[in-house]
């Protein structure tokens, strides 16, 4: 079947008539829509219909598999053993990237870290915008990324470079007016097939959807959690909704409140503050909430790297 309109019709029948797609159907339709010459009307219709219906884990897994086929040499380049995948697609505007300080510390302890995301997000500071000042190299393809992470222990990959077809759809948000499932798919890509993954989300239902999608994708272990501002950063003051996925097993975790100050609720006055605070954390030991966050994240990274059997939930 080359015509995808029957599948769009099934998804777009409305509140009481829409149907979920199978994993294979989701892979098929998104493979077609990822093509640079895909019909833009069909693409927009499908993205909005899925947004209104809501994605299933099987659909997400199929979408990810379709995107994998659009990553050059995906099956040929993998990260070293014990590597951790860290997808960063939200950016920060309320506090700096404490989780990346933990990632740098994990790198220094010998754990390979693969960060991927988008270079710029309006009104936010992205992972790459702070990591480049910490001396982290960016790779333009998987072969270079594999070589850099083996040499340096940490690498950054930009979605525009390693999966431009998904990047094009990801950046349709300003025209659609809402996020699409492309944002979640990007988070689940794991381009260098790291055995561990830490993945943040913003909306509660995605804890289950993403964890089950990782099971279907054969991910060895992942921690899926409501992250600070949507980034893969565990809260120190509170932590709701955490799913630990290991093989086919999914377990709900509950972290204790570290009794530190709460995560800021308002954006900083100027984004330069976030850059300055990241440099401060590079130059001197963290204190208070930031220190507790880094400790918690470092424990999660060590677990994701299969260097510990469990995550201390009192960290």
TIVO-846574 format. One record per residue (C-alpha): residue number from 1; chain; y, x, z. Coordinates in nm, 4 decimals, always signed. Last residue first. Example, Ala and Ser with C-alpha at 12.3 -4.5 7.8 and 13.67 -1.06 7.14 Angstrom:
REM TIVO-846574
   nr  kette     north      east        up
    2      A   -0.1060   +1.3670   +0.7140
    1      A   -0.4500   +1.2300   +0.7800
REM end
This chain:
REM TIVO-846574
   nr  kette     north      east        up
  315      A   +1.0696   +1.9815   +4.7083
  314      A   +0.9069   +1.6987   +4.9057
  313      A   +0.7011   +1.5885   +4.6081
  312      A   +0.5418   +1.9314   +4.5740
  311      A   +0.4050   +1.9214   +4.2180
  310      A   +0.0300   +1.9723   +4.1759
  309      A   -0.2359   +2.2048   +4.0411
  308      A   -0.0085   +2.5025   +3.9829
  307      A   +0.0370   +2.7444   +3.6923
  306      A   -0.0455   +2.4844   +3.4301
  305      A   +0.2940   +2.5399   +3.2624
  304      A   +0.3866   +2.1814   +3.3467
  303      A   +0.3164   +2.2565   +3.7141
  302      A   +0.5434   +2.5640   +3.7120
  301      A   +0.8123   +2.3631   +3.5342
  300      A   +0.7919   +2.0854   +3.7937
  299      A   +0.8237   +2.3342   +4.0817
  298      A   +1.1249   +2.4914   +3.9091
  297      A   +1.2783   +2.1469   +3.8674
  296      A   +1.2525   +2.0664   +4.2374
  295      A   +1.4007   +2.4012   +4.3416
  294      A   +1.6794   +2.3712   +4.0835
  293      A   +1.7640   +2.0210   +4.2044
  292      A   +1.7705   +2.1307   +4.5706
  291      A   +2.0020   +2.4216   +4.4836
  290      A   +2.2326   +2.1920   +4.2870
  289      A   +2.2417   +1.9371   +4.5699
  288      A   +2.3444   +2.1954   +4.8293
  287      A   +2.4066   +2.5510   +4.7105
  286      A   +2.3320   +2.7540   +4.4009
  285      A   +2.3136   +3.1336   +4.4145
  284      A   +2.5805   +3.3206   +4.2156
  283      A   +2.6534   +3.4303   +3.8590
  282      A   +2.4403   +3.1956   +3.6509
  281      A   +2.5270   +2.8995   +3.8715
  280      A   +2.8963   +2.9834   +3.8311
  279      A   +2.8525   +3.0045   +3.4536
  278      A   +2.7038   +2.6544   +3.4579
  277      A   +2.9945   +2.5314   +3.6703
  276      A   +3.2468   +2.6748   +3.4233
  275      A   +3.0771   +2.5085   +3.1262
  274      A   +3.0672   +2.1746   +3.3085
  273      A   +3.4310   +2.2127   +3.4119
  272      A   +3.5293   +2.2748   +3.0489
  271      A   +3.4229   +1.9157   +2.9867
  270      A   +3.7478   +1.7988   +3.1461
  269      A   +3.8070   +1.5304   +3.4080
  268      A   +3.4385   +1.5224   +3.4983
  267      A   +3.2550   +1.1994   +3.4258
  266      A   +3.1943   +0.9607   +3.7132
  265      A   +2.8809   +0.8797   +3.9114
  264      A   +2.8223   +1.2286   +4.0502
  263      A   +2.4663   +1.2923   +4.1779
  262      A   +2.4481   +1.2087   +4.5464
  261      A   +2.5064   +1.4699   +4.8160
  260      A   +2.1904   +1.6176   +4.9657
  259      A   +1.9336   +1.4487   +5.1924
  258      A   +1.6449   +1.5780   +4.9743
  257      A   +1.5291   +1.2217   +4.9083
  256      A   +1.1520   +1.2283   +4.8786
  255      A   +0.9832   +1.2210   +4.5413
  254      A   +0.7459   +0.9425   +4.4374
  253      A   +0.4892   +1.0009   +4.1652
  252      A   +0.3082   +0.7552   +3.9357
  251      A   -0.0115   +0.8862   +3.7798
  250      A   -0.1243   +0.8821   +3.4190
  249      A   -0.4693   +1.0143   +3.3241
  248      A   -0.5718   +1.0596   +2.9614
  247      A   -0.4999   +1.4325   +2.9643
  246      A   -0.2508   +1.4897   +3.2438
  245      A   +0.0471   +1.2561   +3.2555
  244      A   +0.2717   +1.2487   +3.5627
  243      A   +0.4972   +0.9451   +3.5569
  242      A   +0.8219   +0.9452   +3.7553
  241      A   +1.0313   +0.6326   +3.8083
  240      A   +1.3068   +0.6828   +4.0626
  239      A   +1.4278   +1.0088   +4.2062
  238      A   +1.6915   +1.0279   +4.4759
  237      A   +1.9318   +1.2893   +4.6094
  236      A   +1.7624   +1.5744   +4.4238
  235      A   +1.7462   +1.4132   +4.0799
  234      A   +1.5002   +1.5511   +3.8272
  233      A   +1.6570   +1.6944   +3.5126
  232      A   +1.5058   +1.6340   +3.1679
  231      A   +1.8331   +1.4854   +3.0341
  230      A   +1.9060   +1.1121   +3.0345
  229      A   +2.2242   +1.1416   +3.2432
  228      A   +2.0103   +1.2876   +3.5224
  227      A   +1.6526   +1.2106   +3.4268
  226      A   +1.4366   +0.9036   +3.4725
  225      A   +1.0980   +1.0687   +3.4435
  224      A   +0.8111   +1.1760   +3.2194
  223      A   +0.6174   +1.4782   +3.3458
  222      A   +0.3754   +1.6064   +3.0873
  221      A   +0.0277   +1.7519   +3.0561
  220      A   -0.2191   +1.8187   +2.7755
  219      A   -0.0442   +1.6182   +2.5021
  218      A   -0.3116   +1.4625   +2.2813
  217      A   -0.0729   +1.2423   +2.0845
  216      A   -0.2307   +0.9224   +2.2211
  215      A   -0.1864   +1.0504   +2.5774
  214      A   +0.1718   +1.1480   +2.4959
  213      A   +0.2365   +0.7950   +2.3724
  212      A   +0.1049   +0.6638   +2.7046
  211      A   +0.3570   +0.8783   +2.8947
  210      A   +0.6379   +0.7804   +2.6580
  209      A   +0.5833   +0.4052   +2.6819
  208      A   +0.5246   +0.4065   +3.0580
  207      A   +0.8368   +0.5977   +3.1535
  206      A   +1.0232   +0.4337   +2.8662
  205      A   +1.0459   +0.1067   +3.0572
  204      A   +1.3113   +0.2553   +3.2935
  203      A   +1.5934   +0.3346   +3.0478
  202      A   +1.7532   +0.6789   +3.0701
  201      A   +1.4784   +0.9234   +2.9760
  200      A   +1.3731   +1.2747   +3.0743
  199      A   +1.0821   +1.4776   +2.9416
  198      A   +0.9154   +1.7817   +3.0925
  197      A   +0.6325   +1.9079   +2.8689
  196      A   +0.3280   +2.1278   +2.9067
  195      A   +0.0720   +2.2547   +2.6529
  194      A   +0.3501   +2.3537   +2.4160
  193      A   +0.2962   +2.2255   +2.0628
  192      A   +0.5768   +2.4335   +1.9046
  191      A   +0.7647   +2.1240   +1.7825
  190      A   +0.7089   +1.9122   +2.0964
  189      A   +0.8153   +1.5988   +1.9053
  188      A   +0.8335   +1.3582   +2.2016
  187      A   +1.2084   +1.3853   +2.2646
  186      A   +1.2830   +1.3490   +1.8936
  185      A   +1.0752   +1.0304   +1.8854
  184      A   +1.2778   +0.8871   +2.1729
  183      A   +1.6078   +0.9386   +1.9891
  182      A   +1.4590   +0.8161   +1.6611
  181      A   +1.3774   +0.4892   +1.8426
  180      A   +1.7316   +0.3786   +1.7627
  179      A   +2.0528   +0.3988   +1.9594
  178      A   +2.3156   +0.1341   +1.8966
  177      A   +2.6240   +0.0812   +1.6756
  176      A   +2.4216   +0.1238   +1.3579
  175      A   +2.6826   +0.3448   +1.1928
  174      A   +2.7482   +0.5650   +1.4976
  173      A   +2.3752   +0.5746   +1.5726
  172      A   +2.2833   +0.7019   +1.2258
  171      A   +2.2616   +1.0549   +1.3671
  170      A   +1.8947   +1.0257   +1.4626
  169      A   +1.8121   +0.9130   +1.1086
  168      A   +1.9509   +1.2330   +0.9536
  167      A   +1.7960   +1.4419   +1.2303
  166      A   +1.4555   +1.2903   +1.1511
  165      A   +1.4804   +1.4203   +0.7937
  164      A   +1.6295   +1.7517   +0.9085
  163      A   +1.3252   +1.8373   +1.1226
  162      A   +1.3367   +2.2074   +1.2188
  161      A   +1.6997   +2.2859   +1.1421
  160      A   +1.8870   +1.9642   +1.2216
  159      A   +1.6682   +1.9178   +1.5289
  158      A   +1.7986   +2.2434   +1.6733
  157      A   +1.5518   +2.4894   +1.8243
  156      A   +1.6341   +2.7002   +2.1300
  155      A   +1.4173   +2.9864   +2.2548
  154      A   +1.2853   +3.1304   +2.5795
  153      A   +1.0435   +3.4083   +2.6813
  152      A   +1.2342   +3.6756   +2.4902
  151      A   +0.9633   +3.8272   +2.2678
  150      A   +0.7022   +3.5504   +2.2500
  149      A   +0.9765   +3.2879   +2.2547
  148      A   +1.1569   +3.4666   +1.9728
  147      A   +0.8499   +3.5077   +1.7493
  146      A   +0.7433   +3.1447   +1.7854
  145      A   +1.0977   +3.0259   +1.7208
  144      A   +1.1234   +3.2431   +1.4089
  143      A   +0.8053   +3.0904   +1.2686
  142      A   +0.9143   +2.7421   +1.3735
  141      A   +1.2422   +2.7484   +1.1842
  140      A   +1.6143   +2.8076   +1.2398
  139      A   +1.5750   +2.9762   +1.5778
  138      A   +1.8483   +2.9913   +1.8413
  137      A   +1.8671   +3.2820   +2.0840
  136      A   +1.9432   +3.2456   +2.4547
  135      A   +2.2098   +3.4851   +2.5841
  134      A   +2.3402   +3.2667   +2.8665
  133      A   +2.6473   +3.1737   +2.6613
  132      A   +2.4192   +3.0237   +2.3943
  131      A   +2.2487   +2.8235   +2.6685
  130      A   +2.5663   +2.6343   +2.7593
  129      A   +2.6457   +2.4779   +2.4216
  128      A   +2.2758   +2.4612   +2.3386
  127      A   +2.2025   +2.2248   +2.6253
  126      A   +2.4765   +1.9884   +2.5157
  125      A   +2.8132   +1.9194   +2.6765
  124      A   +2.9201   +1.5589   +2.6326
  123      A   +3.2061   +1.3566   +2.4832
  122      A   +3.0607   +1.3575   +2.1332
  121      A   +2.7164   +1.5189   +2.1194
  120      A   +2.6844   +1.8563   +1.9454
  119      A   +2.4002   +2.1003   +1.8810
  118      A   +2.1089   +1.8600   +1.8926
  117      A   +1.7931   +1.9213   +2.0916
  116      A   +1.5119   +2.1678   +2.1468
  115      A   +1.4235   +2.3998   +2.4341
  114      A   +1.0989   +2.5990   +2.4327
  113      A   +1.0286   +2.7810   +2.7613
  112      A   +0.7723   +3.0600   +2.8126
  111      A   +0.6825   +3.1103   +3.1820
  110      A   +0.7016   +3.4751   +3.2908
  109      A   +0.8893   +3.4432   +3.6191
  108      A   +1.2185   +3.5166   +3.4411
  107      A   +1.1465   +3.2254   +3.2089
  106      A   +1.0980   +3.0020   +3.5146
  105      A   +1.4375   +3.1188   +3.6426
  104      A   +1.5933   +3.0365   +3.3057
  103      A   +1.4306   +2.6926   +3.3154
  102      A   +1.5615   +2.6344   +3.6693
  101      A   +1.9123   +2.7217   +3.5479
  100      A   +1.8476   +2.4816   +3.2609
   99      A   +1.7687   +2.2051   +3.5087
   98      A   +2.1045   +2.2586   +3.6795
   97      A   +2.2835   +2.1566   +3.3583
   96      A   +2.6340   +2.0769   +3.4798
   95      A   +2.7634   +1.7550   +3.6277
   94      A   +2.9149   +1.4279   +3.5037
   93      A   +2.9413   +1.4797   +3.1252
   92      A   +2.5984   +1.6137   +3.0294
   91      A   +2.3967   +1.6135   +2.7065
   90      A   +2.1434   +1.3528   +2.5994
   89      A   +1.8965   +1.5138   +2.3575
   88      A   +1.7401   +1.7985   +2.5549
   87      A   +1.3633   +1.8297   +2.4943
   86      A   +1.2009   +2.0941   +2.7204
   85      A   +0.8526   +2.1999   +2.6033
   84      A   +0.6759   +2.4316   +2.8483
   83      A   +0.4705   +2.7367   +2.7492
   82      A   +0.1606   +2.8231   +2.9553
   81      A   -0.0123   +2.9771   +2.6517
   80      A   +0.2251   +3.1025   +2.3833
   79      A   +0.4055   +2.8553   +2.1552
   78      A   +0.2541   +2.7365   +1.8290
   77      A   +0.3129   +2.7952   +1.4600
   76      A   +0.0829   +2.6889   +1.1768
   75      A   +0.0422   +2.3158   +1.2399
   74      A   +0.4113   +2.2348   +1.1955
   73      A   +0.4524   +2.4472   +0.8804
   72      A   +0.7722   +2.2615   +0.7826
   71      A   +0.8383   +1.9616   +1.0053
   70      A   +0.8230   +1.6390   +0.8016
   69      A   +0.4549   +1.5777   +0.8787
   68      A   +0.5428   +1.6018   +1.2478
   67      A   +0.7895   +1.3159   +1.1945
   66      A   +0.5075   +1.0862   +1.0823
   65      A   +0.3018   +1.1857   +1.3859
   64      A   +0.5999   +1.1082   +1.6080
   63      A   +0.6411   +0.7623   +1.4530
   62      A   +0.2714   +0.6922   +1.5033
   61      A   +0.2877   +0.7949   +1.8680
   60      A   +0.5960   +0.5771   +1.9183
   59      A   +0.4169   +0.2824   +1.7591
   58      A   +0.1139   +0.3274   +1.9813
   57      A   +0.3344   +0.3519   +2.2907
   56      A   +0.5049   +0.0271   +2.1961
   55      A   +0.8595   -0.0005   +2.0678
   54      A   +1.1011   -0.2796   +2.1535
   53      A   +1.1518   -0.5964   +1.9507
   52      A   +1.5318   -0.5746   +1.9250
   51      A   +1.5429   -0.1984   +1.8642
   50      A   +1.2443   -0.2236   +1.6326
   49      A   +1.4279   -0.4809   +1.4198
   48      A   +1.7416   -0.2642   +1.4227
   47      A   +1.5578   +0.0450   +1.2993
   46      A   +1.3569   -0.1531   +1.0449
   45      A   +1.6606   -0.3226   +0.8920
   44      A   +1.8532   +0.0032   +0.8739
   43      A   +1.5676   +0.1825   +0.6980
   42      A   +1.5020   -0.1078   +0.4596
   41      A   +1.8692   -0.1191   +0.3603
   40      A   +1.8802   +0.2585   +0.3294
   39      A   +1.5892   +0.2632   +0.0817
   38      A   +1.4243   +0.6014   +0.1352
   37      A   +1.5414   +0.8850   -0.0928
   36      A   +1.5491   +1.1478   +0.1833
   35      A   +1.1969   +1.0418   +0.2906
   34      A   +1.1846   +0.9584   +0.6611
   33      A   +1.1496   +0.5878   +0.5789
   32      A   +0.8187   +0.6424   +0.4004
   31      A   +0.6640   +0.8440   +0.6807
   30      A   +0.8054   +0.5833   +0.9203
   29      A   +0.6091   +0.3103   +0.7475
   28      A   +0.2785   +0.4980   +0.7453
   27      A   +0.2960   +0.6380   +1.0994
   26      A   +0.3798   +0.2954   +1.2384
   25      A   +0.0919   +0.1414   +1.0440
   24      A   -0.1465   +0.4081   +1.1754
   23      A   -0.0346   +0.3522   +1.5353
   22      A   -0.0721   -0.0227   +1.4969
   21      A   +0.2401   -0.2299   +1.4524
   20      A   +0.3753   -0.4782   +1.7030
   19      A   +0.4490   -0.8313   +1.5893
   18      A   +0.7680   -1.0358   +1.5808
   17      A   +0.7426   -1.4128   +1.5950
   16      A   +0.8852   -1.5200   +1.9304
   15      A   +1.1936   -1.3009   +1.9534
   14      A   +1.2487   -1.2534   +1.5815
   13      A   +1.0411   -1.2058   +1.2703
   12      A   +1.1633   -0.8496   +1.2156
   11      A   +0.8509   -0.6488   +1.3038
   10      A   +0.6193   -0.8430   +1.0739
    9      A   +0.8782   -0.8479   +0.7940
    8      A   +0.9260   -0.4714   +0.8142
    7      A   +0.5497   -0.4311   +0.7702
    6      A   +0.5493   -0.6615   +0.4656
    5      A   +0.8501   -0.4670   +0.3229
    4      A   +0.6659   -0.1341   +0.3272
    3      A   +0.5527   -0.1475   -0.0358
    2      A   +0.3309   +0.1514   -0.1128
    1      A   +0.0000   +0.0000   +0.0000
REM end
